[in-house]
Amino acid sequence: MPSWMSTAMTTEGGRDCSLRCDREPLSLYVHIPFCRSKCPYCAFYSVVPGEGELDAYLEGLEGEILLRRERIGTPVPLRSVYFGGGTPTILDARRWERLVEMMESAFSFRATTEVTVEANPESLTGSHIRLWRDWRVSRVSLGVQSLDDAELCLLRRPHDSRLARGALAALAASGLSFSADLIFNLPGQTLRDWHRTLREVLSFGMEHLSLYELMIERESAWGRCPPPGMASGYPFYRWAQWYLALRGFFQYEIASFALNRRWSRHNLAYWTRSPVLGVGPGAWGFLGGKRYRNAADLREYLRNIEKGKLPDVFSERLSPEESSREAAVLALRTAWGIPLRLFALRYGKEALRTVLASLETLPDSLFLRTKEQVALSPKGMRVANAIWERLV
Ligand code: SF4
């Protein structure tokens, strides 16, 4: 188990501790809610920017950061920062400079702070890459999705395979560490097509991959009218597990594969229920044991900030029992699974017994068990949704 994981699992120590009292390093998520066009399968909050909206957003974001900083108090060291979206590269280099200044003046960075930026092939430029390389960006996560033009067209992505290859080549030449997001189980996709995309993407030399099965969210455009011809994603996922292991990648989470221990520390903050400050319209955060969500509407978000109000529109605090079940599901997403002793310390021995009893009812082949932990086997990761049903 990585050392930061034991820290994350123990700091709460049964207390419902706010940031003010524990000063635990914080992860920051910045949501940039704009895209060039809306992909029909996507349920994330993002809009095509209207006149003046990019600058109005930056103004509002600065306001929200000030409000949240007042609540948090003195600068808390950042464990990780993630700029996601939407499409962060829709902000040009000039606006990125403003964003960087905002971050540097509001937060305390360490040499070890991991900084990840999502980028899309149609809007990534050399200026972005130079600015990120000169700042403290640790990894660029590129939304490739596929290198097959017919598949990209079906997904109505705003880029084609030529732009994706160009962006991958530019990142490979930049010296920045980079990752690619890919989608499988597209209507009509064959294992051969999937292999072709994976093999070519790997040829660019990235150290991290995130693989997602095409899911049709109810709130997305396809939610009302799904495309025909979708099959089971199981063979694609199984094949990728086998192929990526052969290429030296370690599957450290259900959807995430890394070479050379280059796993995403930011995403691991979610899976260990560590504090995450989320800022921007539609962003989620988790602070002091409470989960919140900002207004997923740019105008409503800005109206709140103008009035000096935090833009949260939803918050929840789980009961101790719900928290322990959620913690078990999140920990089982990772290759390290549930650290038994730490889990009992944080949630109690009874909670651990309940979780283990639920898992006992499932076949042994789905788990890897040691005296210290219980984790999903590769086969367990393939049927994870069925396992969650037993736990929640
Ligand atoms: S580019 Fe990404 S965030 Fe934007 S609409 Fe498409 S899937 Fe959603």
Residues whose N, C-alpha, C, O or C-beta is under 5 A from the ligand:
A	BS01	SF4	C35 S37 K38 C39 C42 F44 S46 G85 G86
